[in-house]
Amino acid sequence: MSQQSPGPRQIPVVVLAGFLGSGKTTLLNHLLHRSGGTRVGAIVNDFGAIEIDAMAVAGALGDSTVSLGNGCLCCAVDASELDVYLERLARPSTGIDVIVIEASGLAEPQELVRMLLASEHPGIVYGGLVEVVDAAEFDGTRAKHPEIDRHLALADLVVVNKLDRAADGGRVLGLVRELADRAAVVPATYGRIDPEFLFDCRPSEERIGQLSFDDLHEHTGDGNAGNDHDGDDHDGHHAHLHTGYDSLSFVSEQPLDPRRLMTFLDSRSEGLYRIKGYIDFGPHDAANRYAVHAVGPFLRFYPEPWADVDADTRLTQLVLIGSGIDSDALAKDLEGCKSDAPHAADEHGMWGVLRYVQDPDEQGPDEQGPGDLPA
């Protein structure tokens, strides 16, 4: 069963949510300074679409900002209007690799996710909902805003921030894990999480002829641009970011069975936040390999033609990233997805996979996949 190759590269759009004062802006500033060579665009609390590198070079927002100047993003615009702002950042000339929407502290994250899933922009793909929690104020915030329980249950990744200020951080972490359902839960101080949780970081050497936040950080040396408290890096704290997550690399020379893989994906373990890579389904589609993009419950496959190479070099290559995941168990489960009959194809075997291959003429909330948004 052969599929056409995908269209233009899709840029992941990450929703960054959390109540007022939880540390969303600090986390975003940290990502900007530690993005590797990755170009980050943002739609921020003042509803301005910002090409981040342009701000670093010009020292002002200028024409790269669109300000709505009112209310909550989920109430102020609809999906078609949001597409207008995404279009500005997703056009190929910007070279942007990932877009972050920093929602208002009073925004309804479920509505923002729905707008993204309903987007008709072919150049973007949902990149996950990140909910930021203030560990020091969690009990009080939850008492005043009980909807936080629903927000946590919806999240793909929860960052429990300000643990250094919490009197009982361990208890808060445990409670958040109970409320967060299948989401990965990552502890943090000053919003410092590894950017690889959210996007692939390119080496900064790949950037040519343009000043980036990475360059600015290196040249100033103090790491305090934007007052994001990243100056702690020189005392070694940044080296420990990896302690918040686990990763697993899986390589197979043997094709995977599509039915078994879908069983694995449909029941993937708690805390497994991202899956990325390429899959060889062997005779089920000999013409294409399948790029996979999974974040939380969201799942999509992209068929693309194999390069003109010897068949013996065809591999499945996957990276799985999460918090508190059992890497050995996941590796064993993936081994079990290998095909027992690598030279034979089940006529209907690819049906489960093809549910998550986007039809270029159709796009909408029904693509969410396992763990659909609650009504």
BELFEN-V404656 format. One line per field, one symbol per residue. psi: psi as a letter, one per 40 degrees, with the letter a starting at -180 (. if undefined). burial: b if it has 16 or more other ideal C-beta (glycine too) atoms within 10 Angstrom, else e. Layout:
psi: ???
burial: ???
This chain:
psi: hiiiiiaihhhhhhhhiiihedfdddddddddefebehhhiihadefhhhhdddddddeidaeehhhdeiahdeddiadddddddddddeidddehdihhhhiieeihdddddddddeieheeiiheihhhhhhddedddddddgeedddddddidhhhgifdeehdgdddddddddddebeihhhiiifehihdeddihhiheeehhfhhiddddddddeeeehefefeeedeeeddeedeeeiiihhhhhehiihddddddddefiihehdihiaihhebedgediihihhhhbehhiihhiiiigiideehihhihhhahfigdddddddddeeihdgeeihhdededddedehhheeihaeeedahfihi.
burial: bebeebeeebbbbbbbbbbeebbbbbbbbbbbbbbbebbbbbbbbebbbbbbbbbbeeeebeebbbebeeebbbeebebeebbebbebbbeeebebbbbbbbbbbebbbbbbbbbbbbbebebbbbbbbbbbbbbbbbeebbeeeeebeebbebbbbbbbbbbeebeebeebbebbbebbebbbbbbbbbbbbbbbbbbebeeeeebeeeebbbebbeeeeebebbebbbbebeeeebeebeebbbebebebebbbbbbbbbebbeebebbbbbbebbbbbbebbeebbbebbbbbbbbbbbbeeeeeeeeeebbbebebbbbebbeeebeebbeebbbeeeeebeeebbebbeebbbeeeeeeeebbbbbeeee
